[in-house]
Amino acid sequence: MFSVLANRTYRHLFAAQVIALFGTGLMTVALALLAYDLAGAEAGAVLGTALAIKMIIYVSLSPVAAGFASHFPRRAFLVVLDLIRAGVAIALPFVDAVWQVYLLIALLQSASAAFTPTFQATIPDILPDEDDYTNALSLSRMAYDLENLLSPMVAAALIGLVGFHWLFGGTVAGFLVSAALVVSVTLPAATIVKHASPWKRISQGMQIYLKTPRLQGLFALNLTIASAGAIVIVNSVVIVKTLLGRSDADLALAMAAYGGGSMLMALALPRLLSSLKDRTIMVSGAFVLPLCLFGFSMLILAFPLSALWYCLLLIWFLMGLANAAVLVPSGRLLRNSAHAEDRPMVFAAQFALSHGCWMVTYPLAGWLGSGAGLSATVITLAALAFIGVLAAARLWPASDATVILHDHPELPADHPHLKDASGKRHAHMYVIDSLHASWPDGRA
């Protein structure tokens, strides 16, 4: 897995990702505690609203930003966005009202909505070999999970020394170092389709995504991931501090259990993906998530609070395992479902559609938790997660093939695309493009 770090450009970008994520992880813990400081037991509703604002911005801006991003130098574009994020993060420790949290989150996430899909679409151009790209995906997942594991622990230690407001300083530092590392490398230029406007490129990316059966399945799995993840991110602070009456350090420990499970799965996946289909791993992992949530909802009703703490750690760990099993291979699906020039827009479509699911589940987890109680909230999100798994299994065929035999009755016999065809029939790696407007089996 670590062999890809021999590539200097990727190594610097990976380091930038790790450091920025660590700073963002400190902000995640600090934001939860800031919400608790401002709203007490209603922290879940505040946090859910703040994160819903984040998702609305991601959904609305990320495809637009990706459409225009190819018209700017990648390195300069990423650096400017990092500097904007650092500037906004400086203001977060000074807020004293909930509306200020909402405003600053909106500004910060506007920059992130442009940064993330541009960054993700750069990696396949740096690592064109599929095995290298798979290893990079696992390293990227491990970076996310290392942040989930370590940054809450560091945050808990720092809170006792300086208070949680100073954790935002780590976020600022992370963005600044990330910008410096991006400056230190030369990035490949984005492929630009001539005569295609940014708005047309946005539409093309969304059409490719929604007409590809395996990506339709991924869209459904996004709902499962968002439903389970919203419980962890939004409600952990309420579960740990209000329901169980435990400390800030215990909140960090619960988040670390979730991140630890996810990191363990990320380490195991390169070997698993060499022998099992992506669909098998992803759908199986997704099925674990609603089972964990249904089980936890029953435990809330049946177990004493003293025992519930240890159950929480175990269930969060299992959900971390399942979360990575779905997310790590998703980049491979996106890469194998589009030409290089369309790939940034397909990544942007995934970014927007996946965050659209979070846009629903974040406020649902927060507002329903405040109004209907924790057990009802967990059951509701578990039901949504289960619907996502069932839809994915139906939309993504088990016999999913990359190379597909198909006909081109609409093309003349001397068309260049039919050079090696038998008549007008041939087989190749099939993706939606100008010559392949729909999936051969007619499902899309």
C-alpha positions as CSV (number, residue, x, y, z in Angstrom):
1,M,0.0,0.0,0.0
2,F,2.7,2.4,1.0
3,S,4.7,2.0,-2.3
4,V,2.7,4.8,-3.9
5,L,4.4,7.2,-1.5
6,A,7.5,6.8,-3.7
7,N,5.7,9.2,-6.1
8,R,6.9,12.6,-4.8
9,T,3.8,14.5,-6.1
10,Y,1.4,12.1,-4.5
11,R,3.5,12.0,-1.3
12,H,3.2,15.7,-0.8
13,L,-0.5,15.8,-1.6
14,F,-1.1,12.9,0.8
15,A,0.8,14.8,3.5
16,A,-1.3,17.9,2.8
17,Q,-4.4,15.8,3.1
18,V,-3.4,14.2,6.4
19,I,-2.4,17.5,8.0
20,A,-5.5,19.4,6.8
21,L,-7.7,16.5,8.0
22,F,-6.1,16.5,11.4
23,G,-6.9,20.2,11.7
24,T,-10.4,19.6,10.5
25,G,-10.7,16.7,13.1
26,L,-9.8,19.1,15.9
27,M,-12.5,21.5,14.5
28,T,-15.1,18.7,14.5
29,V,-14.6,18.0,18.2
30,A,-14.4,21.7,19.0
31,L,-17.6,22.4,17.0
32,A,-19.5,19.7,18.8
33,L,-18.4,21.1,22.2
34,L,-19.0,24.7,21.1
35,A,-22.6,23.7,20.1
36,Y,-23.0,22.1,23.6
37,D,-21.6,25.2,25.2
38,L,-24.1,27.4,23.3
39,A,-27.1,25.1,23.4
40,G,-26.7,22.5,26.1
41,A,-28.9,19.5,25.6
42,E,-30.1,21.0,22.3
43,A,-26.6,20.7,20.9
44,G,-27.7,18.0,18.5
45,A,-30.2,20.3,16.9
46,V,-27.6,23.1,16.6
47,L,-24.9,20.7,15.2
48,G,-27.4,19.1,12.8
49,T,-28.4,22.5,11.4
50,A,-24.8,23.6,11.0
51,L,-23.9,20.4,9.2
52,A,-27.1,20.6,7.1
53,I,-25.9,24.1,6.0
54,K,-22.6,22.5,5.1
55,M,-24.3,19.9,3.0
56,I,-26.6,22.4,1.2
57,I,-23.5,24.3,0.1
58,Y,-21.7,21.2,-1.0
59,V,-24.6,20.0,-3.1
60,S,-25.2,23.4,-4.7
61,L,-21.6,24.5,-5.2
62,S,-19.4,21.5,-5.8
63,P,-20.6,20.6,-9.3
64,V,-20.5,24.3,-10.3
65,A,-17.0,24.7,-8.9
66,A,-15.8,21.5,-10.6
67,G,-17.2,22.7,-13.9
68,F,-15.2,25.9,-13.7
69,A,-12.1,24.5,-11.9
70,S,-10.6,23.0,-15.1
71,H,-10.3,26.6,-16.4
72,F,-7.9,27.5,-13.6
73,P,-4.4,26.2,-12.7
74,R,-5.0,23.3,-10.3
75,R,-2.2,24.2,-7.8
76,A,-3.1,27.9,-7.5
77,F,-6.8,27.1,-7.2
78,L,-6.2,24.6,-4.3
79,V,-3.8,26.9,-2.5
80,V,-6.3,29.9,-2.6
81,L,-9.1,27.7,-1.3
82,D,-6.8,26.5,1.6
83,L,-6.0,30.1,2.5
84,I,-9.7,31.0,2.5
85,R,-10.5,28.1,4.8
86,A,-7.7,29.1,7.2
87,G,-9.0,32.7,7.3
88,V,-12.5,31.6,8.2
89,A,-11.3,29.1,10.8
90,I,-9.5,31.9,12.7
91,A,-12.9,33.5,13.5
92,L,-14.6,30.4,14.9
93,P,-13.1,30.6,18.5
94,F,-14.7,34.1,18.9
95,V,-18.3,33.3,18.2
96,D,-20.8,33.8,21.0
97,A,-24.1,33.1,19.2
98,V,-25.5,30.2,17.2
99,W,-26.2,32.3,14.1
100,Q,-22.5,33.1,13.9
101,V,-21.6,29.4,13.9
102,Y,-24.0,28.9,10.9
103,L,-22.5,31.9,9.0
104,L,-18.9,30.8,9.4
105,I,-19.6,27.2,8.6
106,A,-21.3,28.4,5.4
107,L,-18.2,30.4,4.4
108,L,-15.7,27.7,5.2
109,Q,-17.6,24.9,3.5
110,S,-18.1,27.0,0.4
111,A,-14.3,26.8,-0.1
112,S,-14.3,23.1,0.8
113,A,-17.0,22.4,-1.8
114,A,-14.6,23.6,-4.5
115,F,-11.5,22.1,-2.9
116,T,-12.5,18.5,-2.4
117,P,-13.7,17.3,-5.8
118,T,-10.7,19.1,-7.5
119,F,-8.3,17.4,-5.1
120,Q,-9.9,14.0,-5.6
121,A,-9.9,14.3,-9.4
122,T,-6.2,15.1,-9.4
123,I,-5.1,11.8,-7.8
124,P,-6.0,9.5,-10.8
125,D,-4.0,11.7,-13.1
126,I,-1.0,11.4,-10.8
127,L,-1.4,7.6,-10.3
128,P,-2.7,6.2,-13.6
129,D,-2.0,2.5,-12.7
130,E,-5.1,0.9,-11.2
131,D,-3.2,-0.9,-8.4
132,D,-1.5,2.3,-7.4
133,Y,-4.8,4.2,-7.4
134,T,-6.4,1.4,-5.3
135,N,-3.6,1.7,-2.8
136,A,-4.0,5.5,-2.8
137,L,-7.7,5.1,-2.1
138,S,-6.9,2.9,0.9
139,L,-4.2,5.4,2.1
140,S,-6.7,8.2,1.7
141,R,-9.3,6.3,3.7
142,M,-6.7,5.5,6.4
143,A,-5.9,9.2,6.6
144,Y,-9.6,10.0,7.3
145,D,-9.7,7.2,9.9
146,L,-6.4,8.2,11.5
147,E,-7.8,11.6,11.9
148,N,-11.0,10.1,13.5
149,L,-8.7,8.0,15.8
150,L,-6.0,10.5,16.8
151,S,-7.5,14.0,16.6
152,P,-10.2,13.3,19.2
153,M,-7.6,12.0,21.6
154,V,-5.3,15.0,21.0
155,A,-8.3,17.3,21.3
156,A,-9.3,15.7,24.7
157,A,-5.8,16.3,26.0
158,L,-5.6,19.9,24.8
159,I,-9.1,20.7,26.2
160,G,-7.8,20.0,29.7
161,L,-4.9,22.4,29.1
162,V,-6.2,25.3,27.1
163,G,-9.9,24.8,26.5
164,F,-11.7,23.7,23.4
165,H,-11.7,27.2,21.7
166,W,-8.0,26.9,21.0
167,L,-8.5,23.7,19.0
168,F,-9.6,25.9,16.1
169,G,-6.0,27.1,16.0
170,G,-5.0,23.6,14.9
171,T,-7.5,23.8,12.1
172,V,-5.9,27.1,10.9
173,A,-2.4,25.5,11.0
174,G,-3.6,22.5,9.1
175,F,-5.0,24.5,6.2
176,L,-1.8,26.7,6.0
177,V,0.5,23.7,6.0
178,S,-1.7,22.0,3.4
179,A,-1.4,25.1,1.2
180,A,2.4,25.0,1.5
181,L,2.7,21.4,0.5
182,V,0.5,21.9,-2.5
183,V,2.8,24.8,-3.6
184,S,5.8,22.4,-3.3
185,V,4.7,20.2,-6.3
186,T,3.7,20.5,-9.9
187,L,0.2,19.2,-10.6
188,P,-0.9,17.8,-14.0
189,A,-3.2,20.1,-15.8
190,A,-6.9,19.2,-15.9
191,T,-8.1,17.8,-19.2
192,I,-10.4,20.4,-20.8
193,V,-12.9,19.4,-23.5
194,K,-12.8,22.0,-26.2
195,H,-16.0,23.9,-27.0
196,A,-17.7,22.5,-23.9
197,S,-18.9,25.2,-21.5
198,P,-18.6,24.6,-17.7
199,W,-22.4,24.3,-17.5
200,K,-22.4,21.6,-20.2
201,R,-19.6,19.7,-18.4
202,I,-21.6,19.8,-15.2
203,S,-24.6,18.3,-17.0
204,Q,-22.4,15.6,-18.6
205,G,-21.0,14.5,-15.3
206,M,-24.4,14.1,-13.7
207,Q,-25.8,12.2,-16.7
208,I,-22.8,9.8,-16.7
209,Y,-23.4,9.2,-13.0
210,L,-27.1,8.7,-13.2
211,K,-27.1,6.5,-16.3
212,T,-24.4,4.0,-15.0
213,P,-26.0,1.2,-13.0
214,R,-23.1,0.7,-10.6
215,L,-23.1,4.4,-9.8
216,Q,-26.9,4.3,-9.3
217,G,-26.1,1.6,-6.7
218,L,-23.4,3.8,-5.2
219,F,-25.9,6.7,-4.9
220,A,-28.2,4.4,-2.9
221,L,-25.2,3.3,-0.7
222,N,-24.6,7.0,0.0
223,L,-27.9,7.1,1.8
224,T,-26.9,4.2,4.0
225,I,-23.6,5.8,4.8
226,A,-25.2,9.2,5.6
227,S,-27.9,7.7,7.8
228,A,-25.5,5.8,10.0
229,G,-22.8,8.5,9.9
230,A,-25.3,11.2,11.0
231,I,-26.0,9.3,14.2
232,V,-22.3,9.1,15.0
233,I,-21.4,12.7,14.1
234,V,-24.5,14.5,15.4
235,N,-25.7,12.4,18.3
236,S,-22.4,11.1,19.9
237,V,-22.0,14.3,21.9
238,V,-25.6,14.0,23.2
239,I,-25.3,10.2,23.9
240,V,-22.0,10.6,25.7
241,K,-22.5,13.8,27.7
242,T,-26.3,13.9,28.2
243,L,-27.6,10.3,28.2
244,L,-24.5,8.7,29.8
245,G,-23.2,11.8,31.7
246,R,-19.6,11.1,30.7
247,S,-16.7,13.5,30.0
248,D,-15.3,15.3,27.0
249,A,-12.5,12.7,26.9
250,D,-15.1,9.9,26.6
251,L,-16.6,11.6,23.6
252,A,-13.2,11.6,22.0
253,L,-12.8,7.9,22.9
254,A,-16.2,7.0,21.3
255,M,-15.1,8.8,18.1
256,A,-11.7,7.1,18.2
257,A,-13.5,3.7,18.3
258,Y,-15.4,4.6,15.2
259,G,-12.2,5.8,13.4
260,G,-10.2,2.8,14.6
261,G,-12.7,0.3,13.0
262,S,-12.6,2.2,9.8
263,M,-8.8,2.4,9.7
264,L,-8.5,-1.4,10.3
265,M,-10.8,-2.1,7.4
266,A,-8.9,0.4,5.1
267,L,-5.7,-1.6,5.9
268,A,-7.4,-4.9,5.0
269,L,-9.2,-3.8,1.8
270,P,-6.4,-3.9,-0.8
271,R,-6.0,-7.6,-0.2
272,L,-9.8,-8.2,0.0
273,L,-10.4,-6.3,-3.3
274,S,-7.9,-8.5,-5.1
275,S,-10.1,-11.5,-4.5
276,L,-13.7,-10.2,-4.0
277,K,-15.8,-8.0,-6.2
278,D,-16.3,-4.4,-5.2
279,R,-20.1,-4.9,-5.1
280,T,-19.8,-7.9,-2.7
281,I,-17.7,-5.9,-0.2
282,M,-19.6,-2.7,-0.5
283,V,-23.1,-4.1,-0.2
284,S,-22.1,-6.5,2.6
285,G,-20.5,-3.7,4.5
286,A,-23.5,-1.4,4.0
287,F,-25.9,-4.1,5.3
288,V,-24.0,-4.1,8.6
289,L,-24.8,-0.5,9.3
290,P,-28.6,-0.7,9.8
291,L,-28.1,-3.9,11.8
292,C,-25.8,-2.0,14.2
293,L,-28.3,0.9,14.4
294,F,-31.3,-1.3,15.1
295,G,-29.3,-3.2,17.7
296,F,-28.2,0.0,19.4
297,S,-31.8,1.3,19.5
298,M,-32.8,-1.9,21.3
299,L,-29.9,-1.6,23.8
300,I,-31.0,2.0,24.7
301,L,-34.3,0.6,25.8
302,A,-33.1,-2.5,27.5
303,F,-29.6,-2.0,28.9
304,P,-28.6,-0.1,32.1
305,L,-26.6,3.0,31.3
306,S,-23.4,1.6,32.9
307,A,-23.4,-1.3,30.4
308,L,-24.5,0.9,27.5
309,W,-21.2,2.7,27.4
310,Y,-19.2,-0.4,26.5
311,C,-21.9,-1.4,23.9
312,L,-21.6,2.0,22.4
313,L,-17.8,1.6,21.9
314,L,-18.2,-1.8,20.3
315,I,-21.0,-0.7,18.0
316,W,-19.2,2.4,16.9
317,F,-16.2,0.2,16.1
318,L,-18.2,-2.2,14.0
319,M,-19.9,0.7,12.2
320,G,-16.4,2.1,11.4
321,L,-15.4,-1.2,9.8
322,A,-18.6,-1.2,7.7
323,N,-18.2,2.5,6.8
324,A,-14.8,1.9,5.2
325,A,-15.9,-1.2,3.4
326,V,-18.4,1.0,1.5
327,L,-16.3,4.2,1.0
328,V,-12.8,2.9,0.1
329,P,-13.8,1.1,-3.1
330,S,-16.1,3.9,-4.3
331,G,-13.3,5.8,-6.0
332,R,-12.6,2.7,-8.2
333,L,-16.2,2.7,-9.3
334,L,-16.0,6.4,-10.3
335,R,-12.7,6.0,-12.1
336,N,-13.9,2.9,-14.1
337,S,-17.1,4.6,-15.1
338,A,-15.8,7.6,-17.1
339,H,-13.2,8.8,-19.5
340,A,-10.3,10.8,-18.1
341,E,-11.7,14.1,-19.4
342,D,-15.1,13.4,-17.7
343,R,-13.7,12.0,-14.5
344,P,-13.6,15.3,-12.6
345,M,-17.2,15.9,-13.3
346,V,-18.2,12.4,-12.2
347,F,-16.3,12.9,-9.0
348,A,-18.1,16.2,-8.5
349,A,-21.5,14.4,-9.2
350,Q,-20.6,11.9,-6.5
351,F,-19.6,14.7,-4.1
352,A,-22.9,16.5,-4.7
353,L,-25.2,13.5,-4.6
354,S,-23.5,11.9,-1.5
355,H,-23.7,15.2,0.3
356,G,-27.3,15.5,-0.7
357,C,-27.9,12.4,1.4
358,W,-26.1,14.0,4.3
359,M,-28.1,17.1,3.8
360,V,-31.2,15.1,4.7
361,T,-29.8,12.9,7.5
362,Y,-27.8,15.6,9.4
363,P,-30.8,17.7,10.3
364,L,-33.0,14.7,10.8
365,A,-30.6,13.2,13.3
366,G,-30.4,16.6,15.2
367,W,-34.0,17.8,15.1
368,L,-35.6,14.4,15.6
369,G,-33.2,13.7,18.4
370,S,-34.3,16.8,20.2
371,G,-38.0,16.3,19.6
372,A,-38.7,12.6,19.5
373,G,-35.9,11.1,21.6
374,L,-32.8,9.2,20.9
375,S,-34.2,5.7,20.4
376,A,-36.8,6.9,17.8
377,T,-34.1,8.8,16.0
378,V,-31.8,5.8,15.8
379,I,-34.6,3.6,14.5
380,T,-35.6,6.1,11.9
381,L,-32.1,6.5,10.6
382,A,-31.6,2.7,10.7
383,A,-34.7,2.3,8.5
384,L,-33.3,4.8,6.0
385,A,-30.0,3.0,5.9
386,F,-31.8,-0.3,5.2
387,I,-33.7,1.3,2.4
388,G,-30.4,2.4,0.9
389,V,-28.9,-1.1,1.0
390,L,-32.0,-2.7,-0.6
391,A,-32.0,-0.1,-3.4
392,A,-28.3,-0.6,-4.1
393,A,-28.7,-4.3,-4.3
394,R,-31.5,-3.8,-6.9
395,L,-29.9,-1.0,-8.9
396,W,-26.4,-2.5,-9.1
397,P,-26.5,-5.8,-10.9
398,A,-24.5,-8.7,-9.4
399,S,-23.2,-9.5,-12.9
400,D,-21.8,-6.0,-13.3
401,A,-19.1,-6.1,-16.1
402,T,-16.6,-3.5,-17.2
403,V,-16.1,-4.8,-20.8
404,I,-19.5,-5.2,-22.5
405,L,-20.4,-6.5,-25.9
406,H,-22.8,-4.1,-27.6
407,D,-24.1,-2.9,-31.0
408,H,-23.9,0.5,-32.8
409,P,-26.7,0.4,-35.4
410,E,-26.7,4.2,-35.5
411,L,-23.1,4.5,-36.8
412,P,-22.0,4.1,-40.4
413,A,-19.9,0.9,-41.1
414,D,-16.7,3.0,-41.7
415,H,-16.9,5.0,-38.5
416,P,-13.6,5.0,-36.6
417,H,-15.2,3.7,-33.5
418,L,-16.0,0.4,-35.4
419,K,-12.5,-0.1,-36.6
420,D,-12.0,-3.5,-34.8
421,A,-15.7,-4.4,-34.7
422,S,-17.4,-7.4,-36.2
423,G,-19.9,-5.6,-38.3
424,K,-21.4,-3.1,-36.0
425,R,-20.9,-5.2,-32.8
426,H,-17.8,-5.1,-30.6
427,A,-16.8,-5.2,-26.9
428,H,-14.7,-2.7,-24.9
429,M,-14.7,-1.0,-21.5
430,Y,-18.1,0.6,-21.5
431,V,-18.8,4.1,-20.1
432,I,-21.5,6.7,-20.9
433,D,-20.2,9.2,-23.5
434,S,-21.3,10.8,-26.8
435,L,-21.2,7.4,-28.6
436,H,-22.8,5.5,-25.7
437,A,-25.9,7.4,-24.5
438,S,-27.4,4.6,-22.4
439,W,-26.5,1.3,-20.7
440,P,-26.7,-1.7,-23.1
441,D,-29.2,-3.6,-21.0
442,G,-31.6,-0.7,-21.2
443,R,-31.7,-0.2,-17.4
444,A,-30.3,3.3,-17.6
